[in-house]
Every structure is written in structure tokens, then in C-alpha cells.
């Protein structure tokens, strides 16, 4: 006989700007029945007097406190208040990680995204969402494309001004920008304008920003695909050039959620374009030159992946303690003693390694590893048309030898 399911340990109730009257009866009953209710100060103030539970305000920072608060109230009827849909960039994720999903009973409210799309007449499935709650504004850059509709989840009243300042700097000053405040409440408000001329003072902290992206005339167009223009990067010449970069990212074969080690970061282009393939892709770039390491961080912020981790140090020593990668790219330093072995040993079964070189010495090393481990050894040659007097001819860049391999088992 299958045992009866246990009652959930925590009830999570989504509440909107419309407060208590906007909650369904099941949510109201759960809150009245609770012995303890945890939530933000603003959310707890929305509860009526007949909710007699002990009210506990989340501390800041919130995430590290979740486990301790759950443990402190174990055995009591516990409810948690969340803004809107708790499972959409909300506290529901942290609670599920701590208790397991079976211990939660989630009563969602309409999210701010649903409200915003309803007001704007935008199909939810066609609308991209970027959250800046607890994240730098630079993260928005990767989502900016001409003609795209975006909703930005604000961290507070100052976020609209931050977004309005960022857009012209990224070539999107003509973007239509609408500020939607207090969605779902009686005091709901919409402010309409353009990023380049935005002068609205800080308002309600509960706001969503709607963007209809427009690329300014003459601004650099950045594709969603790897192989961004070389001029998109700040660099000192240490840059994997555009066509080779596109081929290298393809060989690395990023998939959502995977981690890349970019060894010998240079300008950070490989790690940046790996992360731009999907919002959940992660990367660590290792660069021994502090000036270049700082430049990588600036490139990452400008191109929309400020979460790129930059490690300043020389490989292989700087690789110690890094999380296990799904793929490794080696763009420099192949002949450094122990580097290739350290990268190979760090890969799990099924992990990928790609290494590029332009020198004969490193090419010989890759040929030896190709003979030992297999994979694919290719030479990439790119030529550009250039003026030759009054005519046009080809100028060839230095050919790049690339070894790519998937680790099938333990090294031999």
C-alpha cells in the first residue's frame, strides 16, 4: 500500500499589490491558520488583524538566513509570504532548495510580468524578462536587440534611472521605455517616454520597466550568435578574432547551465560569448596579467555577462580549487609545464577540451595529444579582402591550429 503523503511543512503564499482582498480563500485560510508567517515588512503589513500568527521579517541578506529560520520554527504551522508568483524569481526557489519540493504548498498570485503584459497587450510567451533584483544593470546588455520587447524586473525606485542611463551607452537611446508601478493596485501608474530623454524621478519601489528596443543609427549591432565584431571588445591585440572565435565556440558546444574554463583569457571573448549563448551558462576566465584581467571584467559588463568570474593568476596553479568544468578552452600558454595535463585531468567524463595555437611548438604538442586521445585536429585559415593599389587582393591572417576532443574516460 502506498503511504499517504505528508502534509507540507511550509505554505508559500504569493501576494500582490492588491493585498489581502486579492488573495483566494485558500490562501487567506492558510495565513489565518498559520502559527508563524515570514515575509518582507511590506508584505506582513498587508495582513489583517485576524491573522494572529507570529510575524517574522526576513533579514538582509535573505538567502543565507533561510535555513536558520526554517529550523527555528520547525514543528509549527509555518507560512511564507512572497511577492506575486513565489516560483518566478521569488523565495519559492530558495525554500524548495532547503526543504525539497514535497515539503512546500505554493499558492501563487499573478506575477508582475503577467500584469505588465496584460496592460501592454504583449503576449507573455513572446516577451523576454530580465531581472535586476540583486544583479548589476550590465546584465541587461545581452538582451538588447533591435525590435525586441523586454520586461525588466526592478530592484527598487532607482532602477529605471539606471536602465535609462545604460541604454544610450549601449546604442539604444531611442528605445521606448514605460515604467509600470504598483501593478494590480488601485494606485497603478504608467509613465511613458524614451531612454535617451528619461528624466522621471524615483517613484514606487514596486515597478516593472517595459522596453521596446530600438538600435540607434550607426550603433554597433551585436548578434545573439557567437562571433561578435572585434570592435565590440576593448583589447590590446590579445583577442581571438571573430571568425576563429565563432568556430571555437561551436567546437566547445555550450549547453544551458554548463561551466567553461577559459584559460589564458586575453580579452575574455571566448568566455563572454559562451555565456551569451544562454542566461544559465557560466564561465571562469583565468588571466595572469592584472591589466588584462580588469579589461576582461569591463568587457563582460558591457556585453551583458557581468557574472563572468575573472581569476587573476598563472595557470596551472590558478586552476586549483575551481569548480569542475563541462568544457575547457585554452587560448594561450599551452607550453606551460603541466597546463594541458591539469586541464585534461579536471574534465569529467564527457567533458570537452578545445585548444587553439598559432606556433609550431604548441602545434606539435597538440598533434601529440591528438594521437593519444583522438578528437579533431583542424587548421583554420581566414583571409580578408584588402586594397592592393587600385585593385583588391587577399591578406591572410596567421592560420590557427585547433584541437577539440571529448573526454571518453580516464587519461592514458
RAQUI-V70803 format. One record per residue. D_LAST is the distance of its C-alpha to the last C-alpha in whole Angstrom. Layout:
BEGIN
d_last
D_LAST
D_LAST
END
This chain:
BEGIN
d_last
51
49
50
52
50
51
53
51
51
51
53
52
55
55
58
59
62
65
64
65
67
64
63
63
65
62
60
64
64
60
61
65
63
60
61
59
58
55
55
56
60
61
60
61
64
65
65
69
71
70
67
67
63
62
61
58
57
53
52
50
47
47
44
43
46
46
44
47
50
49
48
52
54
52
54
57
57
55
55
54
55
53
54
54
51
49
46
46
45
47
47
46
42
42
44
42
39
41
43
41
43
45
46
48
51
51
54
53
56
56
54
55
53
55
58
57
56
60
62
60
60
56
54
52
49
49
49
47
47
45
46
47
47
45
44
44
46
44
42
45
44
41
43
46
47
50
52
50
51
50
51
50
50
52
51
55
58
57
54
56
57
53
52
55
54
51
52
54
51
49
51
53
56
58
56
59
58
60
60
60
61
62
61
63
66
69
69
66
66
64
64
64
63
61
58
59
63
62
64
64
64
62
63
62
59
58
57
55
55
55
54
55
52
54
52
55
56
54
51
47
46
43
41
39
36
34
35
38
40
39
42
41
39
40
38
39
37
33
33
31
33
35
33
30
30
31
28
25
27
27
23
22
24
26
27
30
29
26
25
23
22
24
23
25
28
31
33
31
32
29
29
32
32
29
32
35
33
34
36
33
30
29
28
27
27
26
29
30
33
36
38
35
34
38
38
35
37
40
38
37
40
42
40
40
37
38
36
33
31
31
30
31
29
26
22
20
22
24
22
22
24
23
23
20
20
20
19
19
21
20
24
24
23
19
20
20
18
15
16
14
11
14
14
11
11
14
14
14
13
15
16
16
16
18
19
22
23
26
26
24
22
20
20
19
16
15
16
13
11
12
11
8
8
12
14
18
19
23
25
28
32
35
38
41
45
47
51
51
55
57
54
50
47
43
41
38
35
32
30
27
23
21
18
17
14
14
11
11
9
6
4
0
END
